[in-house]
Amino acid sequence: MYFIYIIECEDGSLYTGITNDLKRRFSEHKKGIGGHYTAAHKPKRIIYTEKRKTRSEALQREAQIKKLRRADKLQLIDGRNW
């Protein structure tokens, strides 16, 4: 099982990623070892998740979400559309 997740950072920006262990990955982000973006923008909380059965499906969905405008990501998080 893989998770696509969106993190809200302390500066209000959004970060999208995938993992097979959400708790571990968020902990890595919080420690500054989870990627360059979140090391610089300090993750605040996970605000959205989706599940996919395979890594391939998760990567495809992650790419779709990353292409969305911020307003569309916020609609997705609020449960509207997408």
mmCIF file of the N, C-alpha and C atoms, coordinates in Angstrom:
data_MODEL
# 
_entry.id   MODEL 
# 
loop_
_atom_site.group_PDB 
_atom_site.id 
_atom_site.type_symbol 
_atom_site.label_atom_id 
_atom_site.label_alt_id 
_atom_site.label_comp_id 
_atom_site.label_asym_id 
_atom_site.label_entity_id 
_atom_site.label_seq_id 
_atom_site.pdbx_PDB_ins_code 
_atom_site.Cartn_x 
_atom_site.Cartn_y 
_atom_site.Cartn_z 
_atom_site.occupancy 
_atom_site.B_iso_or_equiv 
_atom_site.pdbx_formal_charge 
_atom_site.auth_seq_id 
_atom_site.auth_comp_id 
_atom_site.auth_asym_id 
_atom_site.auth_atom_id 
_atom_site.pdbx_PDB_model_num 
ATOM 1   N N  . MET A 1 1  ? 0.844   -1.174 0.000   1.00 0.00 ? 1  MET A N  1 
ATOM 2   C CA . MET A 1 1  ? 0.000   0.000  0.000   1.00 0.00 ? 1  MET A CA 1 
ATOM 3   C C  . MET A 1 1  ? 0.894   1.243  0.000   1.00 0.00 ? 1  MET A C  1 
ATOM 4   N N  . TYR A 1 2  ? 0.543   2.194  -0.828  1.00 0.00 ? 2  TYR A N  1 
ATOM 5   C CA . TYR A 1 2  ? 1.280   3.454  -0.913  1.00 0.00 ? 2  TYR A CA 1 
ATOM 6   C C  . TYR A 1 2  ? 0.331   4.613  -0.631  1.00 0.00 ? 2  TYR A C  1 
ATOM 7   N N  . PHE A 1 3  ? 0.893   5.653  -0.081  1.00 0.00 ? 3  PHE A N  1 
ATOM 8   C CA . PHE A 1 3  ? 0.135   6.851  0.239   1.00 0.00 ? 3  PHE A CA 1 
ATOM 9   C C  . PHE A 1 3  ? 0.666   8.027  -0.566  1.00 0.00 ? 3  PHE A C  1 
ATOM 10  N N  . ILE A 1 4  ? -0.246  8.812  -1.109  1.00 0.00 ? 4  ILE A N  1 
ATOM 11  C CA . ILE A 1 4  ? 0.088   10.120 -1.665  1.00 0.00 ? 4  ILE A CA 1 
ATOM 12  C C  . ILE A 1 4  ? -0.341  11.089 -0.563  1.00 0.00 ? 4  ILE A C  1 
ATOM 13  N N  . TYR A 1 5  ? 0.521   12.034 -0.243  1.00 0.00 ? 5  TYR A N  1 
ATOM 14  C CA . TYR A 1 5  ? 0.206   12.934 0.857   1.00 0.00 ? 5  TYR A CA 1 
ATOM 15  C C  . TYR A 1 5  ? 0.532   14.376 0.478   1.00 0.00 ? 5  TYR A C  1 
ATOM 16  N N  . ILE A 1 6  ? -0.167  15.284 1.142   1.00 0.00 ? 6  ILE A N  1 
ATOM 17  C CA . ILE A 1 6  ? 0.133   16.708 1.013   1.00 0.00 ? 6  ILE A CA 1 
ATOM 18  C C  . ILE A 1 6  ? 0.414   17.227 2.415   1.00 0.00 ? 6  ILE A C  1 
ATOM 19  N N  . ILE A 1 7  ? 1.553   17.896 2.535   1.00 0.00 ? 7  ILE A N  1 
ATOM 20  C CA . ILE A 1 7  ? 1.961   18.508 3.800   1.00 0.00 ? 7  ILE A CA 1 
ATOM 21  C C  . ILE A 1 7  ? 1.785   20.018 3.694   1.00 0.00 ? 7  ILE A C  1 
ATOM 22  N N  . GLU A 1 8  ? 1.237   20.604 4.736   1.00 0.00 ? 8  GLU A N  1 
ATOM 23  C CA . GLU A 1 8  ? 1.216   22.055 4.850   1.00 0.00 ? 8  GLU A CA 1 
ATOM 24  C C  . GLU A 1 8  ? 2.478   22.454 5.607   1.00 0.00 ? 8  GLU A C  1 
ATOM 25  N N  . CYS A 1 9  ? 3.236   23.368 5.040   1.00 0.00 ? 9  CYS A N  1 
ATOM 26  C CA . CYS A 1 9  ? 4.460   23.843 5.673   1.00 0.00 ? 9  CYS A CA 1 
ATOM 27  C C  . CYS A 1 9  ? 4.168   25.085 6.507   1.00 0.00 ? 9  CYS A C  1 
ATOM 28  N N  . GLU A 1 10 ? 5.089   25.428 7.390   1.00 0.00 ? 10 GLU A N  1 
ATOM 29  C CA . GLU A 1 10 ? 4.899   26.574 8.285   1.00 0.00 ? 10 GLU A CA 1 
ATOM 30  C C  . GLU A 1 10 ? 4.694   27.887 7.543   1.00 0.00 ? 10 GLU A C  1 
ATOM 31  N N  . ASP A 1 11 ? 5.247   27.993 6.327   1.00 0.00 ? 11 ASP A N  1 
ATOM 32  C CA . ASP A 1 11 ? 5.069   29.221 5.536   1.00 0.00 ? 11 ASP A CA 1 
ATOM 33  C C  . ASP A 1 11 ? 3.799   29.206 4.698   1.00 0.00 ? 11 ASP A C  1 
ATOM 34  N N  . GLY A 1 12 ? 2.962   28.165 4.871   1.00 0.00 ? 12 GLY A N  1 
ATOM 35  C CA . GLY A 1 12 ? 1.704   28.056 4.144   1.00 0.00 ? 12 GLY A CA 1 
ATOM 36  C C  . GLY A 1 12 ? 1.809   27.336 2.817   1.00 0.00 ? 12 GLY A C  1 
ATOM 37  N N  . SER A 1 13 ? 3.017   27.002 2.403   1.00 0.00 ? 13 SER A N  1 
ATOM 38  C CA . SER A 1 13 ? 3.182   26.283 1.139   1.00 0.00 ? 13 SER A CA 1 
ATOM 39  C C  . SER A 1 13 ? 2.763   24.822 1.300   1.00 0.00 ? 13 SER A C  1 
ATOM 40  N N  . LEU A 1 14 ? 2.553   24.157 0.174   1.00 0.00 ? 14 LEU A N  1 
ATOM 41  C CA . LEU A 1 14 ? 2.112   22.762 0.151   1.00 0.00 ? 14 LEU A CA 1 
ATOM 42  C C  . LEU A 1 14 ? 3.178   21.896 -0.502  1.00 0.00 ? 14 LEU A C  1 
ATOM 43  N N  . TYR A 1 15 ? 3.396   20.715 0.058   1.00 0.00 ? 15 TYR A N  1 
ATOM 44  C CA . TYR A 1 15 ? 4.354   19.754 -0.493  1.00 0.00 ? 15 TYR A CA 1 
ATOM 45  C C  . TYR A 1 15 ? 3.626   18.443 -0.722  1.00 0.00 ? 15 TYR A C  1 
ATOM 46  N N  . THR A 1 16 ? 3.800   17.855 -1.894  1.00 0.00 ? 16 THR A N  1 
ATOM 47  C CA . THR A 1 16 ? 3.160   16.585 -2.234  1.00 0.00 ? 16 THR A CA 1 
ATOM 48  C C  . THR A 1 16 ? 4.218   15.507 -2.412  1.00 0.00 ? 16 THR A C  1 
ATOM 49  N N  . GLY A 1 17 ? 3.954   14.324 -1.849  1.00 0.00 ? 17 GLY A N  1 
ATOM 50  C CA . GLY A 1 17 ? 4.894   13.212 -1.984  1.00 0.00 ? 17 GLY A CA 1 
ATOM 51  C C  . GLY A 1 17 ? 4.181   11.880 -1.875  1.00 0.00 ? 17 GLY A C  1 
ATOM 52  N N  . ILE A 1 18 ? 4.973   10.793 -1.963  1.00 0.00 ? 18 ILE A N  1 
ATOM 53  C CA . ILE A 1 18 ? 4.430   9.439  -1.780  1.00 0.00 ? 18 ILE A CA 1 
ATOM 54  C C  . ILE A 1 18 ? 5.315   8.675  -0.800  1.00 0.00 ? 18 ILE A C  1 
ATOM 55  N N  . THR A 1 19 ? 4.729   7.659  -0.186  1.00 0.00 ? 19 THR A N  1 
ATOM 56  C CA . THR A 1 19 ? 5.466   6.800  0.739   1.00 0.00 ? 19 THR A CA 1 
ATOM 57  C C  . THR A 1 19 ? 4.677   5.524  0.982   1.00 0.00 ? 19 THR A C  1 
ATOM 58  N N  . ASN A 1 20 ? 5.341   4.524  1.530   1.00 0.00 ? 20 ASN A N  1 
ATOM 59  C CA . ASN A 1 20 ? 4.635   3.328  1.968   1.00 0.00 ? 20 ASN A CA 1 
ATOM 60  C C  . ASN A 1 20 ? 4.520   3.292  3.494   1.00 0.00 ? 20 ASN A C  1 
ATOM 61  N N  . ASP A 1 21 ? 5.076   4.313  4.156   1.00 0.00 ? 21 ASP A N  1 
ATOM 62  C CA . ASP A 1 21 ? 5.005   4.430  5.616   1.00 0.00 ? 21 ASP A CA 1 
ATOM 63  C C  . ASP A 1 21 ? 4.851   5.908  5.963   1.00 0.00 ? 21 ASP A C  1 
ATOM 64  N N  . LEU A 1 22 ? 3.626   6.325  6.119   1.00 0.00 ? 22 LEU A N  1 
ATOM 65  C CA . LEU A 1 22 ? 3.305   7.743  6.300   1.00 0.00 ? 22 LEU A CA 1 
ATOM 66  C C  . LEU A 1 22 ? 3.918   8.313  7.579   1.00 0.00 ? 22 LEU A C  1 
ATOM 67  N N  . LYS A 1 23 ? 3.823   7.589  8.669   1.00 0.00 ? 23 LYS A N  1 
ATOM 68  C CA . LYS A 1 23 ? 4.355   8.064  9.947   1.00 0.00 ? 23 LYS A CA 1 
ATOM 69  C C  . LYS A 1 23 ? 5.872   8.264  9.872   1.00 0.00 ? 23 LYS A C  1 
ATOM 70  N N  . ARG A 1 24 ? 6.570   7.284  9.327   1.00 0.00 ? 24 ARG A N  1 
ATOM 71  C CA . ARG A 1 24 ? 8.020   7.375  9.192   1.00 0.00 ? 24 ARG A CA 1 
ATOM 72  C C  . ARG A 1 24 ? 8.416   8.525  8.290   1.00 0.00 ? 24 ARG A C  1 
ATOM 73  N N  . ARG A 1 25 ? 7.740   8.655  7.165   1.00 0.00 ? 25 ARG A N  1 
ATOM 74  C CA . ARG A 1 25 ? 8.096   9.694  6.194   1.00 0.00 ? 25 ARG A CA 1 
ATOM 75  C C  . ARG A 1 25 ? 7.859   11.089 6.758   1.00 0.00 ? 25 ARG A C  1 
ATOM 76  N N  . PHE A 1 26 ? 6.749   11.293 7.457   1.00 0.00 ? 26 PHE A N  1 
ATOM 77  C CA . PHE A 1 26 ? 6.509   12.602 8.046   1.00 0.00 ? 26 PHE A CA 1 
ATOM 78  C C  . PHE A 1 26 ? 7.566   12.914 9.102   1.00 0.00 ? 26 PHE A C  1 
ATOM 79  N N  . SER A 1 27 ? 7.941   11.917 9.878   1.00 0.00 ? 27 SER A N  1 
ATOM 80  C CA . SER A 1 27 ? 9.003   12.092 10.867  1.00 0.00 ? 27 SER A CA 1 
ATOM 81  C C  . SER A 1 27 ? 10.311  12.517 10.191  1.00 0.00 ? 27 SER A C  1 
ATOM 82  N N  . GLU A 1 28 ? 10.622  11.917 9.051   1.00 0.00 ? 28 GLU A N  1 
ATOM 83  C CA . GLU A 1 28 ? 11.819  12.303 8.294   1.00 0.00 ? 28 GLU A CA 1 
ATOM 84  C C  . GLU A 1 28 ? 11.724  13.758 7.845   1.00 0.00 ? 28 GLU A C  1 
ATOM 85  N N  . HIS A 1 29 ? 10.568  14.135 7.350   1.00 0.00 ? 29 HIS A N  1 
ATOM 86  C CA . HIS A 1 29 ? 10.373  15.530 6.936   1.00 0.00 ? 29 HIS A CA 1 
ATOM 87  C C  . HIS A 1 29 ? 10.585  16.474 8.123   1.00 0.00 ? 29 HIS A C  1 
ATOM 88  N N  . LYS A 1 30 ? 10.013  16.132 9.275   1.00 0.00 ? 30 LYS A N  1 
ATOM 89  C CA . LYS A 1 30 ? 10.136  16.975 10.464  1.00 0.00 ? 30 LYS A CA 1 
ATOM 90  C C  . LYS A 1 30 ? 11.590  17.108 10.916  1.00 0.00 ? 30 LYS A C  1 
ATOM 91  N N  . LYS A 1 31 ? 12.380  16.054 10.729  1.00 0.00 ? 31 LYS A N  1 
ATOM 92  C CA . LYS A 1 31 ? 13.791  16.063 11.137  1.00 0.00 ? 31 LYS A CA 1 
ATOM 93  C C  . LYS A 1 31 ? 14.696  16.745 10.110  1.00 0.00 ? 31 LYS A C  1 
ATOM 94  N N  . GLY A 1 32 ? 14.109  17.121 8.959   1.00 0.00 ? 32 GLY A N  1 
ATOM 95  C CA . GLY A 1 32 ? 14.903  17.792 7.932   1.00 0.00 ? 32 GLY A CA 1 
ATOM 96  C C  . GLY A 1 32 ? 15.640  16.848 6.999   1.00 0.00 ? 32 GLY A C  1 
ATOM 97  N N  . ILE A 1 33 ? 15.309  15.549 7.063   1.00 0.00 ? 33 ILE A N  1 
ATOM 98  C CA . ILE A 1 33 ? 15.958  14.575 6.184   1.00 0.00 ? 33 ILE A CA 1 
ATOM 99  C C  . ILE A 1 33 ? 14.986  13.995 5.155   1.00 0.00 ? 33 ILE A C  1 
ATOM 100 N N  . GLY A 1 34 ? 13.837  14.608 5.016   1.00 0.00 ? 34 GLY A N  1 
ATOM 101 C CA . GLY A 1 34 ? 12.808  14.089 4.131   1.00 0.00 ? 34 GLY A CA 1 
ATOM 102 C C  . GLY A 1 34 ? 12.791  14.728 2.759   1.00 0.00 ? 34 GLY A C  1 
ATOM 103 N N  . GLY A 1 35 ? 13.756  15.534 2.441   1.00 0.00 ? 35 GLY A N  1 
ATOM 104 C CA . GLY A 1 35 ? 13.775  16.195 1.140   1.00 0.00 ? 35 GLY A CA 1 
ATOM 105 C C  . GLY A 1 35 ? 14.203  17.640 1.283   1.00 0.00 ? 35 GLY A C  1 
ATOM 106 N N  . HIS A 1 36 ? 14.713  18.177 0.202   1.00 0.00 ? 36 HIS A N  1 
ATOM 107 C CA . HIS A 1 36 ? 15.222  19.546 0.212   1.00 0.00 ? 36 HIS A CA 1 
ATOM 108 C C  . HIS A 1 36 ? 14.126  20.571 0.489   1.00 0.00 ? 36 HIS A C  1 
ATOM 109 N N  . TYR A 1 37 ? 12.966  20.389 -0.132  1.00 0.00 ? 37 TYR A N  1 
ATOM 110 C CA . TYR A 1 37 ? 11.895  21.375 0.010   1.00 0.00 ? 37 TYR A CA 1 
ATOM 111 C C  . TYR A 1 37 ? 11.443  21.495 1.464   1.00 0.00 ? 37 TYR A C  1 
ATOM 112 N N  . THR A 1 38 ? 11.125  20.352 2.081   1.00 0.00 ? 38 THR A N  1 
ATOM 113 C CA . THR A 1 38 ? 10.615  20.418 3.447   1.00 0.00 ? 38 THR A CA 1 
ATOM 114 C C  . THR A 1 38 ? 11.719  20.750 4.454   1.00 0.00 ? 38 THR A C  1 
ATOM 115 N N  . ALA A 1 39 ? 12.959  20.518 4.110   1.00 0.00 ? 39 ALA A N  1 
ATOM 116 C CA . ALA A 1 39 ? 14.052  20.942 4.986   1.00 0.00 ? 39 ALA A CA 1 
ATOM 117 C C  . ALA A 1 39 ? 14.107  22.460 5.055   1.00 0.00 ? 39 ALA A C  1 
ATOM 118 N N  . ALA A 1 40 ? 13.778  23.104 3.947   1.00 0.00 ? 40 ALA A N  1 
ATOM 119 C CA . ALA A 1 40 ? 13.819  24.569 3.878   1.00 0.00 ? 40 ALA A CA 1 
ATOM 120 C C  . ALA A 1 40 ? 12.514  25.226 4.330   1.00 0.00 ? 40 ALA A C  1 
ATOM 121 N N  . HIS A 1 41 ? 11.390  24.513 4.202   1.00 0.00 ? 41 HIS A N  1 
ATOM 122 C CA . HIS A 1 41 ? 10.085  25.126 4.462   1.00 0.00 ? 41 HIS A CA 1 
ATOM 123 C C  . HIS A 1 41 ? 9.391   24.604 5.717   1.00 0.00 ? 41 HIS A C  1 
ATOM 124 N N  . LYS A 1 42 ? 10.011  23.774 6.480   1.00 0.00 ? 42 LYS A N  1 
ATOM 125 C CA . LYS A 1 42 ? 9.519   23.270 7.766   1.00 0.00 ? 42 LYS A CA 1 
ATOM 126 C C  . LYS A 1 42 ? 8.082   22.757 7.733   1.00 0.00 ? 42 LYS A C  1 
ATOM 127 N N  . PRO A 1 43 ? 7.919   21.451 7.636   1.00 0.00 ? 43 PRO A N  1 
ATOM 128 C CA . PRO A 1 43 ? 6.573   20.866 7.596   1.00 0.00 ? 43 PRO A CA 1 
ATOM 129 C C  . PRO A 1 43 ? 5.808   21.082 8.899   1.00 0.00 ? 43 PRO A C  1 
ATOM 130 N N  . LYS A 1 44 ? 4.537   21.365 8.740   1.00 0.00 ? 44 LYS A N  1 
ATOM 131 C CA . LYS A 1 44 ? 3.674   21.631 9.889   1.00 0.00 ? 44 LYS A CA 1 
ATOM 132 C C  . LYS A 1 44 ? 2.791   20.419 10.190  1.00 0.00 ? 44 LYS A C  1 
ATOM 133 N N  . ARG A 1 45 ? 2.061   19.956 9.148   1.00 0.00 ? 45 ARG A N  1 
ATOM 134 C CA . ARG A 1 45 ? 1.142   18.831 9.351   1.00 0.00 ? 45 ARG A CA 1 
ATOM 135 C C  . ARG A 1 45 ? 0.758   18.221 8.012   1.00 0.00 ? 45 ARG A C  1 
ATOM 136 N N  . ILE A 1 46 ? 0.340   16.984 8.055   1.00 0.00 ? 46 ILE A N  1 
ATOM 137 C CA . ILE A 1 46 ? -0.211  16.320 6.873   1.00 0.00 ? 46 ILE A CA 1 
ATOM 138 C C  . ILE A 1 46 ? -1.666  16.735 6.784   1.00 0.00 ? 46 ILE A C  1 
ATOM 139 N N  . ILE A 1 47 ? -2.044  17.272 5.628   1.00 0.00 ? 47 ILE A N  1 
ATOM 140 C CA . ILE A 1 47 ? -3.426  17.758 5.505   1.00 0.00 ? 47 ILE A CA 1 
ATOM 141 C C  . ILE A 1 47 ? -4.259  16.946 4.516   1.00 0.00 ? 47 ILE A C  1 
ATOM 142 N N  . TYR A 1 48 ? -3.612  15.994 3.822   1.00 0.00 ? 48 TYR A N  1 
ATOM 143 C CA . TYR A 1 48 ? -4.361  15.201 2.841   1.00 0.00 ? 48 TYR A CA 1 
ATOM 144 C C  . TYR A 1 48 ? -3.619  13.903 2.554   1.00 0.00 ? 48 TYR A C  1 
ATOM 145 N N  . THR A 1 49 ? -4.356  12.812 2.409   1.00 0.00 ? 49 THR A N  1 
ATOM 146 C CA . THR A 1 49 ? -3.769  11.535 1.981   1.00 0.00 ? 49 THR A CA 1 
ATOM 147 C C  . THR A 1 49 ? -4.723  10.796 1.055   1.00 0.00 ? 49 THR A C  1 
ATOM 148 N N  . GLU A 1 50 ? -4.140  10.005 0.188   1.00 0.00 ? 50 GLU A N  1 
ATOM 149 C CA . GLU A 1 50 ? -4.861  9.040  -0.650  1.00 0.00 ? 50 GLU A CA 1 
ATOM 150 C C  . GLU A 1 50 ? -4.071  7.748  -0.621  1.00 0.00 ? 50 GLU A C  1 
ATOM 151 N N  . LYS A 1 51 ? -4.744  6.627  -0.820  1.00 0.00 ? 51 LYS A N  1 
ATOM 152 C CA . LYS A 1 51 ? -4.078  5.328  -0.876  1.00 0.00 ? 51 LYS A CA 1 
ATOM 153 C C  . LYS A 1 51 ? -4.103  4.779  -2.293  1.00 0.00 ? 51 LYS A C  1 
ATOM 154 N N  . ARG A 1 52 ? -3.032  4.078  -2.659  1.00 0.00 ? 52 ARG A N  1 
ATOM 155 C CA . ARG A 1 52 ? -2.956  3.359  -3.931  1.00 0.00 ? 52 ARG A CA 1 
ATOM 156 C C  . ARG A 1 52 ? -2.300  2.015  -3.670  1.00 0.00 ? 52 ARG A C  1 
ATOM 157 N N  . LYS A 1 53 ? -2.668  1.018  -4.461  1.00 0.00 ? 53 LYS A N  1 
ATOM 158 C CA . LYS A 1 53 ? -2.156  -0.336 -4.249  1.00 0.00 ? 53 LYS A CA 1 
ATOM 159 C C  . LYS A 1 53 ? -0.705  -0.508 -4.670  1.00 0.00 ? 53 LYS A C  1 
ATOM 160 N N  . THR A 1 54 ? -0.295  0.177  -5.727  1.00 0.00 ? 54 THR A N  1 
ATOM 161 C CA . THR A 1 54 ? 1.061   -0.011 -6.237  1.00 0.00 ? 54 THR A CA 1 
ATOM 162 C C  . THR A 1 54 ? 1.831   1.305  -6.252  1.00 0.00 ? 54 THR A C  1 
ATOM 163 N N  . ARG A 1 55 ? 3.150   1.179  -6.263  1.00 0.00 ? 55 ARG A N  1 
ATOM 164 C CA . ARG A 1 55 ? 4.012   2.359  -6.339  1.00 0.00 ? 55 ARG A CA 1 
ATOM 165 C C  . ARG A 1 55 ? 3.771   3.117  -7.640  1.00 0.00 ? 55 ARG A C  1 
ATOM 166 N N  . SER A 1 56 ? 3.574   2.368  -8.711  1.00 0.00 ? 56 SER A N  1 
ATOM 167 C CA . SER A 1 56 ? 3.322   2.982  -10.013 1.00 0.00 ? 56 SER A CA 1 
ATOM 168 C C  . SER A 1 56 ? 2.063   3.846  -9.989  1.00 0.00 ? 56 SER A C  1 
ATOM 169 N N  . GLU A 1 57 ? 0.979   3.320  -9.424  1.00 0.00 ? 57 GLU A N  1 
ATOM 170 C CA . GLU A 1 57 ? -0.260  4.088  -9.316  1.00 0.00 ? 57 GLU A CA 1 
ATOM 171 C C  . GLU A 1 57 ? -0.059  5.334  -8.457  1.00 0.00 ? 57 GLU A C  1 
ATOM 172 N N  . ALA A 1 58 ? 0.683   5.187  -7.375  1.00 0.00 ? 58 ALA A N  1 
ATOM 173 C CA . ALA A 1 58 ? 0.934   6.322  -6.479  1.00 0.00 ? 58 ALA A CA 1 
ATOM 174 C C  . ALA A 1 58 ? 1.761   7.395  -7.187  1.00 0.00 ? 58 ALA A C  1 
ATOM 175 N N  . LEU A 1 59 ? 2.770   6.987  -7.925  1.00 0.00 ? 59 LEU A N  1 
ATOM 176 C CA . LEU A 1 59 ? 3.598   7.954  -8.651  1.00 0.00 ? 59 LEU A CA 1 
ATOM 177 C C  . LEU A 1 59 ? 2.787   8.699  -9.705  1.00 0.00 ? 59 LEU A C  1 
ATOM 178 N N  . GLN A 1 60 ? 1.896   7.999  -10.388 1.00 0.00 ? 60 GLN A N  1 
ATOM 179 C CA . GLN A 1 60 ? 1.051   8.641  -11.397 1.00 0.00 ? 60 GLN A CA 1 
ATOM 180 C C  . GLN A 1 60 ? 0.123   9.671  -10.749 1.00 0.00 ? 60 GLN A C  1 
ATOM 181 N N  . ARG A 1 61 ? -0.479  9.296  -9.622  1.00 0.00 ? 61 ARG A N  1 
ATOM 182 C CA . ARG A 1 61 ? -1.382  10.217 -8.935  1.00 0.00 ? 61 ARG A CA 1 
ATOM 183 C C  . ARG A 1 61 ? -0.614  11.411 -8.358  1.00 0.00 ? 61 ARG A C  1 
ATOM 184 N N  . GLU A 1 62 ? 0.566   11.156 -7.819  1.00 0.00 ? 62 GLU A N  1 
ATOM 185 C CA . GLU A 1 62 ? 1.401   12.244 -7.301  1.00 0.00 ? 62 GLU A CA 1 
ATOM 186 C C  . GLU A 1 62 ? 1.689   13.256 -8.411  1.00 0.00 ? 62 GLU A C  1 
ATOM 187 N N  . ALA A 1 63 ? 2.030   12.768 -9.588  1.00 0.00 ? 63 ALA A N  1 
ATOM 188 C CA . ALA A 1 63 ? 2.317   13.653 -10.725 1.00 0.00 ? 63 ALA A CA 1 
ATOM 189 C C  . ALA A 1 63 ? 1.083   14.476 -11.085 1.00 0.00 ? 63 ALA A C  1 
ATOM 190 N N  . GLN A 1 64 ? -0.099  13.863 -11.063 1.00 0.00 ? 64 GLN A N  1 
ATOM 191 C CA . GLN A 1 64 ? -1.340  14.594 -11.349 1.00 0.00 ? 64 GLN A CA 1 
ATOM 192 C C  . GLN A 1 64 ? -1.553  15.715 -10.344 1.00 0.00 ? 64 GLN A C  1 
ATOM 193 N N  . ILE A 1 65 ? -1.371  15.400 -9.083  1.00 0.00 ? 65 ILE A N  1 
ATOM 194 C CA . ILE A 1 65 ? -1.596  16.402 -8.031  1.00 0.00 ? 65 ILE A CA 1 
ATOM 195 C C  . ILE A 1 65 ? -0.572  17.524 -8.125  1.00 0.00 ? 65 ILE A C  1 
ATOM 196 N N  . LYS A 1 66 ? 0.670   17.184 -8.384  1.00 0.00 ? 66 LYS A N  1 
ATOM 197 C CA . LYS A 1 66 ? 1.717   18.207 -8.476  1.00 0.00 ? 66 LYS A CA 1 
ATOM 198 C C  . LYS A 1 66 ? 1.467   19.191 -9.618  1.00 0.00 ? 66 LYS A C  1 
ATOM 199 N N  . LYS A 1 67 ? 0.758   18.767 -10.639 1.00 0.00 ? 67 LYS A N  1 
ATOM 200 C CA . LYS A 1 67 ? 0.451   19.644 -11.770 1.00 0.00 ? 67 LYS A CA 1 
ATOM 201 C C  . LYS A 1 67 ? -0.705  20.605 -11.476 1.00 0.00 ? 67 LYS A C  1 
ATOM 202 N N  . LEU A 1 68 ? -1.466  20.335 -10.430 1.00 0.00 ? 68 LEU A N  1 
ATOM 203 C CA . LEU A 1 68 ? -2.612  21.180 -10.095 1.00 0.00 ? 68 LEU A CA 1 
ATOM 204 C C  . LEU A 1 68 ? -2.162  22.550 -9.588  1.00 0.00 ? 68 LEU A C  1 
ATOM 205 N N  . ARG A 1 69 ? -2.981  23.541 -9.867  1.00 0.00 ? 69 ARG A N  1 
ATOM 206 C CA . ARG A 1 69 ? -2.759  24.862 -9.280  1.00 0.00 ? 69 ARG A CA 1 
ATOM 207 C C  . ARG A 1 69 ? -3.070  24.777 -7.781  1.00 0.00 ? 69 ARG A C  1 
ATOM 208 N N  . ARG A 1 70 ? -2.541  25.704 -7.027  1.00 0.00 ? 70 ARG A N  1 
ATOM 209 C CA . ARG A 1 70 ? -2.769  25.714 -5.579  1.00 0.00 ? 70 ARG A CA 1 
ATOM 210 C C  . ARG A 1 70 ? -4.260  25.688 -5.245  1.00 0.00 ? 70 ARG A C  1 
ATOM 211 N N  . ALA A 1 71 ? -5.048  26.495 -5.927  1.00 0.00 ? 71 ALA A N  1 
ATOM 212 C CA . ALA A 1 71 ? -6.493  26.548 -5.668  1.00 0.00 ? 71 ALA A CA 1 
ATOM 213 C C  . ALA A 1 71 ? -7.138  25.180 -5.880  1.00 0.00 ? 71 ALA A C  1 
ATOM 214 N N  . ASP A 1 72 ? -6.702  24.464 -6.901  1.00 0.00 ? 72 ASP A N  1 
ATOM 215 C CA . ASP A 1 72 ? -7.237  23.126 -7.158  1.00 0.00 ? 72 ASP A CA 1 
ATOM 216 C C  . ASP A 1 72 ? -6.802  22.134 -6.086  1.00 0.00 ? 72 ASP A C  1 
ATOM 217 N N  . LYS A 1 73 ? -5.575  22.272 -5.610  1.00 0.00 ? 73 LYS A N  1 
ATOM 218 C CA . LYS A 1 73 ? -5.107  21.408 -4.508  1.00 0.00 ? 73 LYS A CA 1 
ATOM 219 C C  . LYS A 1 73 ? -5.939  21.660 -3.259  1.00 0.00 ? 73 LYS A C  1 
ATOM 220 N N  . LEU A 1 74 ? -6.251  22.912 -2.984  1.00 0.00 ? 74 LEU A N  1 
ATOM 221 C CA . LEU A 1 74 ? -7.065  23.235 -1.816  1.00 0.00 ? 74 LEU A CA 1 
ATOM 222 C C  . LEU A 1 74 ? -8.479  22.656 -1.946  1.00 0.00 ? 74 LEU A C  1 
ATOM 223 N N  . GLN A 1 75 ? -9.017  22.657 -3.160  1.00 0.00 ? 75 GLN A N  1 
ATOM 224 C CA . GLN A 1 75 ? -10.326 22.035 -3.391  1.00 0.00 ? 75 GLN A CA 1 
ATOM 225 C C  . GLN A 1 75 ? -10.242 20.533 -3.157  1.00 0.00 ? 75 GLN A C  1 
ATOM 226 N N  . LEU A 1 76 ? -9.176  19.913 -3.617  1.00 0.00 ? 76 LEU A N  1 
ATOM 227 C CA . LEU A 1 76 ? -8.963  18.480 -3.393  1.00 0.00 ? 76 LEU A CA 1 
ATOM 228 C C  . LEU A 1 76 ? -8.910  18.187 -1.902  1.00 0.00 ? 76 LEU A C  1 
ATOM 229 N N  . ILE A 1 77 ? -8.163  18.975 -1.172  1.00 0.00 ? 77 ILE A N  1 
ATOM 230 C CA . ILE A 1 77 ? -8.031  18.802 0.284   1.00 0.00 ? 77 ILE A CA 1 
ATOM 231 C C  . ILE A 1 77 ? -9.378  18.964 0.968   1.00 0.00 ? 77 ILE A C  1 
ATOM 232 N N  . ASP A 1 78 ? -10.183 19.903 0.503   1.00 0.00 ? 78 ASP A N  1 
ATOM 233 C CA . ASP A 1 78 ? -11.511 20.151 1.089   1.00 0.00 ? 78 ASP A CA 1 
ATOM 234 C C  . ASP A 1 78 ? -12.556 19.115 0.649   1.00 0.00 ? 78 ASP A C  1 
ATOM 235 N N  . GLY A 1 79 ? -12.159 18.192 -0.244  1.00 0.00 ? 79 GLY A N  1 
ATOM 236 C CA . GLY A 1 79 ? -13.072 17.156 -0.681  1.00 0.00 ? 79 GLY A CA 1 
ATOM 237 C C  . GLY A 1 79 ? -13.949 17.543 -1.845  1.00 0.00 ? 79 GLY A C  1 
ATOM 238 N N  . ARG A 1 80 ? -13.601 18.621 -2.521  1.00 0.00 ? 80 ARG A N  1 
ATOM 239 C CA . ARG A 1 80 ? -14.383 19.064 -3.670  1.00 0.00 ? 80 ARG A CA 1 
ATOM 240 C C  . ARG A 1 80 ? -13.647 18.703 -4.947  1.00 0.00 ? 80 ARG A C  1 
ATOM 241 N N  . ASN A 1 81 ? -14.359 18.136 -5.890  1.00 0.00 ? 81 ASN A N  1 
ATOM 242 C CA . ASN A 1 81 ? -13.817 17.795 -7.209  1.00 0.00 ? 81 ASN A CA 1 
ATOM 243 C C  . ASN A 1 81 ? -12.629 16.836 -7.122  1.00 0.00 ? 81 ASN A C  1 
ATOM 244 N N  . TRP A 1 82 ? -11.871 16.822 -8.127  1.00 0.00 ? 82 TRP A N  1 
ATOM 245 C CA . TRP A 1 82 ? -10.650 16.031 -8.308  1.00 0.00 ? 82 TRP A CA 1 
ATOM 246 C C  . TRP A 1 82 ? -10.747 14.677 -7.667  1.00 0.00 ? 82 TRP A C  1 
# 
